[in-house]
């Protein structure tokens, strides 16, 4: 990646200024949910134990999810399992350092996430300092969800704002199972379809081309990060002049979800 280097104090000052102006787009990965939801390796091990995954890479959630979808002849089965986990818990938004709460208090018009949960939207709704009216959106990457009703469809002149921000689920969310990218087939189809029809991301293109991206809760080796970067590469090439920052978590919580 061009321009990758360790951050200096001046870089943080630039980022802080852009956050205050609403010119930063956070990108949340699985590490943002550490301590609330198990990380990928643990979920994969749980499913391996419960359903008898026969291969050695039992910590690879994508491979285990692919096995379940094939073994049970139901592509929705691993998504159902993930939905049960995500909807059974919520972060403690009363904690002042809870990451979703911290982000919800910022004047940000758009939040991106590869997580399937509703935590970011809930944090915005529970924000005690500034009541907001968030809109939840998904990436319409396959024909099963092509008719999903978007706020951009219902209100053609809609512009995200800090008072009415958009939480955009890049890899789907639990409310629409067919939107979730979780198996090997899903990831391949996602990349193919995004590459074939770049207008899929047209509604949120401004966030990629006119703001600094702040990646939180990813490792560079994560499937999610690699797919996101590959999908956004053409947009980011137009925006190298702005700083994009990846905040990596300690090793014990940085395992891919």
N, C-alpha and C positions, 0 to 999 in steps of 0.2 A: 504494500500500500504506500503510495508516494507520501512523503512528508511525515512518516511515523517517527516519533521521538518521545523522550520523556518530557513531562510537562514542567514548565517553569512557573514561577509565581506570576509573571506577567500574563501567561496563558489563562490562569484562573481568574485574574482580574478582568480580562476580556470576556470570559464566559459569564462572570457575574453581571457585567454590564448588559450583555445580551439577554440574560434571563430577566433582568429588570425591565427590559424593553419588550419582552415577549418574543424575542428572536432566537429562542432555543427550543428544540424539540427533543424531549427525553424519549429514549427507546428502552423499554423495560424487558429484561430477560428473567429467566427462572430464579436467579440468585436474589432477585428482589423479594421473593416469597420464602426465602430460606427461614426455617424455624416455624413456618405456618404450614407449608406444604412440603412433602418429601422431595428431594431432588431426583433427577432422572434415574440415576443409578439405583437408588433405593426402590423406586416404583418398579423398575425393571426386575430387580431381585424379588420383590413381592409377587409380581405376576409370574415370574419363572417358577417360584415355589408353589404357587396356587394352581397353575395351569400346565406345568411340566414342559417348559421350553427346553428342547433337546440339545441345543448347541452351547458352545462354551462362552460366547459373548453375552452372558446373562445380564450385564450391566448396561447394555446398549438398548435404551428404551425404544428407539426407532425400529430396530430389528425384532425385538420382542413383540411390539405392537403389530408389526407385519405378520409375524407368525400367528398371532391370535386371529387376525382378520382372515388369514388363509385357512387355518385349522378349523375355525368355526364357521367359515363361509359367510362371514358377515363383516363388512368393512366398518360398520358402526360399532361393533362390539368393544374394541379398545377405547373408542371415544366415549361410549357409555361408562366404562370403568373410570376414565379420567374425569368425566363430568361428576360422578359420585364423589370423588376425592375433592374436587375444586369447590363443590357446592356444600360440602359438609363443614367448612371452616371459614372464618374471617380473621383478618389481622386485628390486633388490638389497636384501634384507632385512637384510643385515649393516651397511648404512649406518644410523647412529643417527638421522639426520634424514629417513629415508624415511617419507613421510606415512602409509602403511598401518601401518608398524611403530610409529610414534608413537601412532596411534589405538588400536592393539591393546594397548598397555601401559596404557590408561586403564580405570577401572572402569565400563565402559559396557555396559548390557544389550542394546542394539539399535543396529545400524548400518543405515542406509538408503543405497541407491545406485541411480543410473540407469545405471551402467556394466554391461556384459555380462560382464566378466571375473571371475575367482575370486580376485583379489589380496587383498581384505579378509579372506576366509576363510583364505587361505594365511598371511597375516601373523599372524592369531590363532593358528594352529597352530604357527607358528615362533617365537612370542613367547618369548624366552629367559628372561625374568624371572618369568613367571607362566603356567604351562600352562593352556590353556583348551580347551573342547570346543564349538566353534561349530556352530550349526545354520544351514543355508542354506535360505532360503525365497524363493518368487517370488509376484508378484501374479497371481492367477488371473483375468485380465481377459478371456479368451475361452473359448469352449466346448471348444476343442481341448485345453486344459490344466485344465479344470474338475475332472478326477479326479486331479490331481497330489496325491501323498501329502504332507501337511504334518505337521510335528512337532506342531502344535496338534490335528490329527486323531488322530495316534497316541497322544498323551499329552494328554487333554483338560484336565488340571490344570497343564499346563506353564506356567511363568512365566519369561521370559528373565531372566538374571542376568549379572553380570560374569564368573562362572566358566563359564557356558554361554550365551553371547550369541547373538542371532539376527542374521544378515546378510540383510536383506530386499532383494531385487532388484525395484525398482519397475517397471522396464522389461525384465525378463527377464534370463536369462543363457545362456551358450553351451551349457550342458549340456542345455537344452530349447529347441530352435530356435523352436518355436511360441510360446514365451513372449516372444521378443525384439520390442521395438517399435523399428522402424528405418525403415520406409517411410511415405509420406504416409498410405496407407490404414491402416497400423498405428496411427499417432498419432490419426487420426480415430476409429477403432473403439475405441481405448483410452478416449478421453474420453467417447464415447457410452456405452460399457458401464459405466464407473465411475460415470457420472451416473445410469444406469438402475438400478444395483444397488450402493448404497453399502456393503452388507454385505461386498463383496469385500475391503475394508480393515478389517473389524471386528477381526481378530486383532491388528492393529498400531495400532489407534485410540489406545490409551493413550499411545503414543510421541508422537503429534501433539497431544494435548490436555493432557498432564500434564508435558511436558518442554520445555526450550528446544531449538530446532532450530539446528544449526550447519551452514550450507551451505558446502561447500568445493569449489572447482574449477568454478564456474559463472560465466557472465555473465548479466545480467538479460535479454539478448536471445536467449539460447539456447532452442532448441525444448524441450530437456529441462526447463530451469528453468520455462519458461512453462507447460508441460503439468503439471508437478508442482504448481506454485502453484495452477493452476486446479483440479486434482484435490483439493487439500487445503484449498481456501478455506473450505469449511463447517466443517472441523475447526479451522482457525486462528482463525476468528471467535470460537470459544469459548476461545481461549488468547491473546488479545492482551495479557493482563496480564503474560505472561512475555516476556522478550526473546528475539528470534530474530535470529541473526547470520549475515550472508553475508560470507565472506572472499574477496575478488576477487584473482586472480593478476595479475602483470604482463602487459601487453598482448601480449608475444611468446608467452605460453603460454596465453592465455585464449580462443583461437579455439575455436569449438564443435566437439566431436567428432561 
